[in-house]
């Protein structure tokens, strides 16, 4: 069964992507510079966004390669991520935004930026 995509559907998804982008930007700005640098070297093994809730769950390979950490993000509200977690020691013991969270955030934002561009193109082609 297929669903017809309406201009309202496209506008709503674009708004959600903008909100997520803002929230992840704030998250990145809160982190220490060295964590942001380290995040760029990590591999996100998998990432799944819930279509019903908007929550994000991902797995990130450790920097030494021996372990996989689980990162979760609640969907943002008013441009802020309401809840997030990672099962690494740095986040668990210190409560900081860890490099695993940043790796997921960077990947997610890059992918969603591409999705946003596709939605803009879709609007131009079909709804302009």
C-alpha positions as CSV (number, residue, x, y, z in Angstrom):
1,X,0.0,0.0,0.0
2,X,1.5,3.3,-1.0
3,X,0.9,6.7,0.5
4,X,0.6,10.0,-1.5
5,X,3.1,12.5,-0.3
6,X,1.6,16.0,0.1
7,X,3.2,19.4,0.3
8,X,2.2,19.4,4.0
9,X,4.1,16.1,4.5
10,X,7.2,17.5,2.9
11,X,7.0,20.8,5.0
12,X,6.5,18.8,8.2
13,X,9.5,16.6,7.6
14,X,11.6,19.6,6.7
15,X,10.6,21.3,9.9
16,X,11.5,18.2,11.9
17,X,14.9,18.0,10.2
18,X,15.6,21.6,10.9
19,X,14.7,21.1,14.6
20,X,17.0,18.0,14.7
21,X,19.8,20.0,13.1
22,X,19.6,22.8,15.6
23,X,19.5,20.3,18.5
24,X,22.5,18.4,17.3
25,X,24.4,21.7,16.7
26,X,23.8,22.7,20.3
27,X,25.0,19.2,21.5
28,X,28.2,19.5,19.5
29,X,28.8,23.0,20.8
30,X,28.5,21.8,24.4
31,X,31.2,19.2,24.0
32,X,34.9,19.7,24.5
33,X,36.9,20.3,21.3
34,X,39.1,17.2,21.8
35,X,35.9,15.1,22.0
36,X,34.7,16.6,18.8
37,X,38.0,15.8,17.1
38,X,38.0,12.2,18.5
39,X,34.4,11.7,17.3
40,X,35.5,12.2,13.7
41,X,37.7,9.1,13.9
42,X,35.0,6.7,15.1
43,X,32.8,4.4,13.1
44,X,29.1,4.4,13.5
45,X,28.2,0.7,13.0
46,X,24.4,1.2,12.8
47,X,21.8,3.8,13.4
48,X,18.0,3.5,13.4
49,X,15.5,6.4,13.7
50,X,12.1,5.4,15.0
51,X,9.5,6.4,12.4
52,X,6.8,6.6,15.2
53,X,8.7,8.4,18.0
54,X,11.7,10.0,16.2
55,X,14.1,8.5,18.8
56,X,17.5,7.6,17.5
57,X,19.5,4.5,18.5
58,X,23.0,3.8,17.2
59,X,26.0,1.6,17.8
60,X,29.5,3.0,17.7
61,X,32.8,1.1,17.4
62,X,35.2,2.0,20.2
63,X,38.4,3.9,19.2
64,X,40.5,0.8,20.1
65,X,38.1,-1.4,18.1
66,X,37.3,-3.9,20.9
67,X,33.9,-2.7,22.0
68,X,30.7,-1.4,20.6
69,X,28.8,1.4,22.5
70,X,25.1,2.0,22.3
71,X,24.0,5.7,21.9
72,X,20.4,6.8,22.2
73,X,18.8,10.2,21.6
74,X,15.2,11.2,22.4
75,X,13.6,13.3,19.7
76,X,14.3,17.0,20.1
77,X,11.7,19.5,21.3
78,X,12.1,23.3,20.8
79,X,15.5,22.8,19.2
80,X,16.9,20.8,22.2
81,X,17.6,17.2,22.7
82,X,15.6,16.2,25.7
83,X,17.4,13.0,26.6
84,X,20.5,11.1,25.5
85,X,22.7,8.3,26.7
86,X,25.7,6.2,26.0
87,X,26.9,3.2,27.8
88,X,30.5,4.2,27.8
89,X,32.3,4.9,31.0
90,X,33.0,8.6,30.2
91,X,29.3,9.4,29.8
92,X,28.2,7.0,32.6
93,X,30.6,8.3,35.2
94,X,31.0,11.9,34.3
95,X,27.7,12.7,32.6
96,X,29.4,14.5,29.7
97,X,28.6,14.5,26.0
98,X,31.0,11.8,24.9
99,X,32.8,11.2,21.6
100,X,30.4,8.3,20.7
101,X,27.4,10.7,21.0
102,X,29.2,13.2,18.8
103,X,30.1,10.6,16.2
104,X,26.4,9.6,15.9
105,X,25.3,13.2,15.9
106,X,27.7,14.2,13.1
107,X,26.7,11.2,10.9
108,X,23.0,11.8,11.6
109,X,23.2,15.5,10.7
110,X,25.2,14.7,7.5
111,X,22.6,12.2,6.4
112,X,19.7,14.4,7.3
113,X,21.2,17.4,5.4
114,X,21.1,15.2,2.3
115,X,17.5,14.2,3.0
116,X,16.6,17.9,3.5
117,X,18.2,18.7,0.1
118,X,16.1,16.0,-1.5
119,X,13.0,17.3,0.0
120,X,13.7,20.8,-1.3
121,X,14.2,19.3,-4.8
122,X,11.0,17.3,-4.4
123,X,9.1,20.5,-3.6
124,X,10.6,22.3,-6.7
125,X,9.7,19.4,-9.0
126,X,6.3,18.5,-7.8
127,X,4.8,21.3,-5.8
128,X,6.1,24.5,-7.2
